[in-house]
Amino acid sequence: MNAPTPEIKRGRKFDQVLEGARGVFLQDGFEGASVDVIAREAGVSKATLYSYFPDKRLLFMEVATQECRRQADSALQEIDMSLPPRVVLRAAATRMLKLFLSELGRGVFRICVAESDRFPELGQEFYDSGPRLVRETMVTYFRQAIDRGELRIDDLDLAADQFAELCKADMFPRMIMGVSTDFSEAEIDRVITGAVDLFLARYEREHND
């Protein structure tokens, strides 16, 4: 039987706590982040912090979901969706890999796997603000590219999921299993280039179609 997930309570300093926690989690990860340090960075007492987030995991997941939304919103604002597919896909892949390989990304993945049986709500929350949000963002772009005659895709959701998985090749499993934690720019570029090349080989529309 699943244990009930402790409840998050919102109040006047809720956003202040989140902003302080974000900086600490991004720097130290989940395990390395101290509640004392988070409270100090947020400018609140530990009692206030715990009144909003009775469990550090809940605070971490809230920071993670907000960071995913922040990244998605930033991508929509900063990536020019009218550019050629190769340019747009490289930019999207770079953003995805940055999140996958970050301390935040690693921590979220491990918590979701470790706690999914006891607290399935955590996994659902991250899925909605992570993989599902990535899919929706990519599908929005695919529709525009299809209308311009640049891509030819029948199953938009599947294509979005395929692209996200291509961006995880090699590095993500090594990172999650603790084989490697740091990757060179050359390694990252190799994965991004391979993902974009393979995706376009399948879905790019030929000029004579």
N, C-alpha and C positions, 0 to 999 in steps of 0.2 A: 504494500500500500504506500502511495506517495505521501511524503510529509508535506504539510501546507507550506507554501512559500511565505516567509515573513513579508509583511506589508510595508510598502514605501509610503511615507507621509510627506505631503508637500507643505511648505510654509514660506515665510518671508525670506529666509536665507537659503532656500533650496538651490537656486541657481548659483549662489555664491559657493556653496559646498561643492557642487558639480564642477565648477571652474577650477577650484583649488585641487580637487581630486584628479581632474584631467591632466594637469601638469605633472603631478606626482606619478600617476600611472604611466603616462607616456615616457617618463624618464626612468622609472624603476620597475615597471611591470607589476603584475598582481602580487606575486610573492614578495617582492622587495619593497612594496609600498607599505609604509607604516601609518596606522590610523593617527598616531600622534602628529606625524609630519603633515598628513592631509589636513587635519584640523588646524594646524598652525598656518599652512599655506592658504587655507580658506578663510582664516580669520575668525574662527568659531571655536567653541569649546567642544570637547569630545562628547559631552552630554547632548549638545545641540546636534552634532553630526549623527549620533546614534538615534536621536529622536526622529530623524528623517530616514536613515538607512540603518536598521538594526543588524544588518549583516554586510560585511565588506564585499561579499560577492555581488550583492544587489547594487551597491554603489558602483562597482566595476562594470557590471553589465549595463547600467544606465549610462555611464560615461561612454562605453563602447557603442551602444546603439546611437547615441547622439553624434559620436564621431563618424559613424557610417553615414548618417544622414548629412552631416557637414561635408563629407567627402563627395557624396552624390550631388548635393546642391552646388558645390564648388565646381565639379566637373561640368555640370550643365551650363554654368555661367562662363567658365573659362575655355572650354573646348568648343571651337567653332564647328558645329555639326554640318556645315555646308562644305567643308574641306573634303578632299578625296578620301575614300575609305581607308587607305593605308595610313594616312596621317591621323585620322580620328581614332582608328583602332590602336595605333601605337600609343597615343596619348591615354586612351582608356586603359590599356594594358599596364602602362607605367603606374597609373594611379592604383589599380587593383593590386599589383605586386607590392607597392609601397605599404599598403594596408596588410596584405597577407603576411609579409615578412617582418612587420613591426612587433615590438614587445606587446602592444595592445592586441594585435591580431593573434599572436601566439597564445597569449593568456586567455582570450575569449574562447578560442578553439578548445583548449585544454579544460577549461571550466565547463563548457557545454558537454564535452564527452564525459567528464568525471561526474557531473551532477545531473545528467539528463534523466536518469531513472528516478531520482528523488525529487528533482525540481524541473519537470518538463517545461514549465513556463519560461525558464531562462533560455532554453534552446529555441523555443518558439519565438520569443522576443528578438533574439539575435538573428534568427532566420529571416524574420519579417524586415528587419532593418539592415541586414547584410546581403546574403545571397538573393533574396527575393527583390530587394531594392536594386541590386546590380542588374538583375534580369529585366526589370521594368525600364530601367534607364537605357539599357542596350536595345531593347525592343522599340523604344521611342525613336532611337537613332536609326535602327534598321528600316522602319517604316519610311522615314525621310529619304534614306538612300535608295530604297526600292522605287519610290515615287520619282526620283531623279534618274532612274535607269542604271544605277551603279551596282546594285546587288540584286540577286535573285534568290529569295528564300521563301520556302513554303511554310515551315514550322518555325515561327519567330522565337518562341520560348525555348525550343530545343537548341536553336542556333546560339542564343544568348548563353545558355548553360554550357554549351560546348566551348564557346570562346573563353568563358571564365575558367573552365577546367584546363584548357590549353595553357593559360597563363600560370597555372600552378605546376607545370611539368618540371620534374627533377628537383627544384629547390624546395617546394612546399613539403613533400614527404621527407626529405632529408632534414628539414628544419624541425618538423613535428616530432620526428623520431630521435632528435638530439644528435644527429650525425654532423650537422653543420648549423651554425647560427649566423655567420657573417658571409656575405656573398659579394664578389667583385662586380664592378660595373660591367665588365665583359661577360660575366655569367648571366647577369640580369638581361643584358642586351641580347644574348644568345636565345634566351627563352622568349623574350618579347618578339624578336624577329621571326623565330620559328612559329610562334602562335599566329602572328599576323599572316605570314606566308601560307600556312596550312589552311587557315580560315578562308582567305581570299581564293585559294586554289579551288575550294569547294563552292563558294558562294558569290564570287565576283562575276558580274555580268560581262560577257564578251561584247565588244563594240559592234560586232556584226550580228548580234542576236536580234 
